């Protein structure tokens, strides 16, 4: 008694099957019965499109790519030379003031990105560790606290219109307060 299983129906037929009993299935695709001597219009339109649009565009693109390969341009981050801080500028040197301001803005953006990366690392660790993140993410938490403290001491309370000059004044006032605090303690 032979068992009928799904694998016996799905499996490929052996090469030595009896063709009289198991006949070849009929093809569902009708045979091409050409009754006219005219060519197929779909073939004509396809060749017309290929030779009039596709071939010239492809040839032009390949030529452009060959030209670009000869003159490859490698993009890297733009490097700016460090300019003197605003404290090093001479009185009335407006070009130096402008350069110091642009340097401060670049440093501000870099510090924002650094804080974003530290925050992202801390969030990833919190997500990964769950409720035990305080003990398992102590290094990331300490880095974030240290970075946030430095960022706050430098850029905090500057507002939307922060500038190198305002940041310098904030630093000056903080140093004066620290000096007064140290002298009052002695």
Phi, psi and omega per residue, in radians:
X1 nan 2.041 -3.130
X2 -1.513 2.396 3.136
X3 -1.589 2.408 3.069
X4 -1.629 2.003 3.089
X5 -2.107 2.859 -3.136
X6 -1.133 -0.618 -3.125
X7 -1.167 -0.479 3.122
X8 -1.270 -0.474 3.105
X9 -1.474 -0.616 -3.051
X10 -1.408 -0.563 -3.059
X11 -1.066 2.781 -3.130
X12 -1.258 2.614 3.129
X13 -1.307 2.499 3.126
X14 -1.211 2.855 -3.103
X15 -1.233 -0.429 -3.058
X16 -1.751 0.637 -3.137
X17 -1.337 2.665 -3.057
X18 -1.420 1.975 -3.032
X19 -1.293 -0.332 3.111
X20 -1.336 -0.615 -3.113
X21 -1.491 -0.868 -3.129
X22 -1.834 1.620 -3.082
X23 -1.368 2.736 3.110
X24 -1.111 2.310 3.123
X25 -1.139 2.584 -3.121
X26 -1.290 2.573 3.128
X27 -1.353 2.366 -3.133
X28 -1.519 -0.216 3.116
X29 -1.497 2.154 -3.130
X30 -1.229 2.589 3.102
X31 -1.253 2.543 -3.135
X32 -1.245 2.086 3.131
X33 -2.040 1.639 -3.055
X34 -1.414 2.106 -3.108
X35 -1.891 -0.110 -3.106
X36 -2.223 2.775 3.115
X37 -1.612 -0.075 -3.131
X38 -1.358 2.534 3.105
X39 -1.265 2.802 -3.133
X40 -1.205 2.232 -3.128
X41 -1.153 -0.505 3.114
X42 -1.139 -0.654 3.104
X43 -1.178 -0.700 -3.142
X44 -1.118 -0.792 3.140
X45 -1.137 -0.711 3.117
X46 -1.092 -0.773 3.125
X47 -1.204 -0.659 3.089
X48 -1.059 -0.804 3.101
X49 -1.095 -0.759 -3.106
X50 -1.065 -0.858 -3.048
X51 -1.381 -0.433 -3.111
X52 -1.640 -0.512 -3.069
X53 -2.054 -0.992 -2.975
X54 -1.165 -0.842 -3.090
X55 -1.112 -0.828 3.114
X56 -1.108 -0.705 -3.125
X57 -1.154 -0.770 3.131
X58 -1.114 -0.735 3.128
X59 -1.105 -0.761 3.130
X60 -1.118 -0.749 -3.141
X61 -1.110 -0.753 3.108
X62 -1.093 -0.654 3.102
X63 -1.134 -0.745 3.118
X64 -1.108 -0.732 3.130
X65 -1.124 -0.648 3.076
X66 -1.130 -0.679 3.114
X67 -1.161 -0.678 3.134
X68 -1.192 -0.608 3.122
X69 -1.132 -0.559 3.110
X70 -1.186 -0.681 -3.095
X71 -2.002 1.144 -3.106
X72 -1.227 2.394 3.088
X73 -1.985 2.103 3.129
X74 -1.708 2.146 -3.127
X75 -1.642 2.216 3.028
X76 -2.240 2.974 3.096
X77 -1.124 2.522 -3.134
X78 -1.287 2.302 3.140
X79 -1.788 2.196 3.065
X80 -1.857 2.452 3.055
X81 -1.295 2.582 3.117
X82 -1.260 2.285 3.111
X83 -1.809 2.836 -3.139
X84 -1.080 2.633 3.094
X85 -1.209 2.890 -3.111
X86 -1.130 -0.395 3.109
X87 -1.255 -0.351 -3.125
X88 -1.589 -0.069 -3.096
X89 -1.369 2.513 3.074
X90 -1.327 2.743 3.139
X91 -1.147 2.191 3.109
X92 1.522 0.028 3.130
X93 -1.512 1.533 -3.025
X94 -1.237 -0.493 3.074
X95 -1.155 -0.739 3.094
X96 -1.132 -0.688 3.086
X97 -1.045 -0.791 -3.120
X98 -1.108 -0.799 3.131
X99 -1.086 -0.710 3.122
X100 -1.142 -0.655 3.117
X101 -1.142 -0.757 3.125
X102 -1.153 -0.659 3.090
X103 -1.123 -0.721 3.120
X104 -1.101 -0.724 3.135
X105 -1.131 -0.690 3.083
X106 -1.122 -0.753 3.102
X107 -1.091 -0.662 3.123
X108 -1.097 -0.796 3.122
X109 -1.124 -0.710 3.116
X110 -1.106 -0.759 3.128
X111 -1.141 -0.618 3.059
X112 -1.093 -0.758 3.133
X113 -1.140 -0.690 3.117
X114 -1.090 -0.766 3.118
X115 -1.137 -0.632 3.088
X116 -1.115 -0.704 3.115
X117 -1.159 -0.759 3.115
X118 -1.094 -0.710 3.119
X119 -1.156 -0.692 3.117
X120 -1.123 -0.718 3.104
X121 -1.091 -0.751 -3.133
X122 -1.138 -0.743 3.111
X123 -1.104 -0.720 3.128
X124 -1.103 -0.715 3.122
X125 -1.164 -0.709 3.104
X126 -1.102 -0.717 3.126
X127 -1.134 -0.723 -3.086
X128 -1.238 -0.700 -3.011
X129 -1.577 -0.382 3.126
X130 1.307 -2.344 -3.065
X131 -1.239 -0.369 -3.111
X132 -1.648 0.473 -3.097
X133 -1.214 -0.449 -3.093
X134 -1.087 -0.745 -3.120
X135 -1.500 -0.568 -3.082
X136 -1.496 -0.353 -3.133
X137 -1.960 0.559 -3.078
X138 -1.111 -0.682 -3.133
X139 -1.125 -0.810 -3.140
X140 -1.149 -0.676 3.129
X141 -1.137 -0.722 3.125
X142 -1.169 -0.718 3.087
X143 -1.074 -0.755 -3.130
X144 -1.143 -0.756 3.134
X145 -1.095 -0.746 3.133
X146 -1.132 -0.782 3.118
X147 -1.125 -0.716 -3.142
X148 -1.152 -0.636 3.123
X149 -1.146 -0.790 3.109
X150 -1.138 -0.718 3.139
X151 -1.128 -0.755 -3.133
X152 -1.157 -0.704 -3.126
X153 -1.174 -0.504 -3.113
X154 -1.587 -0.784 -3.004
X155 -1.947 -0.163 -3.111
X156 -1.131 2.576 3.090
X157 1.104 0.328 3.057
X158 -1.506 -0.402 -3.139
X159 1.412 -2.980 -3.081
X160 -1.293 -0.395 -3.081
X161 -1.861 0.739 3.128
X162 -1.178 2.537 3.131
X163 -2.524 3.014 -3.135
X164 -1.100 -0.697 -3.126
X165 -1.154 -0.765 3.122
X166 -1.145 -0.661 3.111
X167 -1.137 -0.704 3.100
X168 -1.119 -0.728 3.131
X169 -1.135 -0.689 3.107
X170 -1.086 -0.756 3.121
X171 -1.111 -0.716 3.137
X172 -1.094 -0.792 -3.138
X173 -1.139 -0.649 3.112
X174 -1.146 -0.705 3.121
X175 -1.167 -0.660 3.102
X176 -1.123 -0.755 3.119
X177 -1.096 -0.720 3.115
X178 -1.135 -0.683 3.116
X179 -1.159 -0.734 3.094
X180 -1.139 -0.675 3.117
X181 -1.146 -0.704 3.140
X182 -1.206 -0.678 -3.131
X183 -1.263 -0.532 3.109
X184 -1.302 -0.432 3.136
X185 -1.364 -0.438 -3.079
X186 -1.453 nan nan
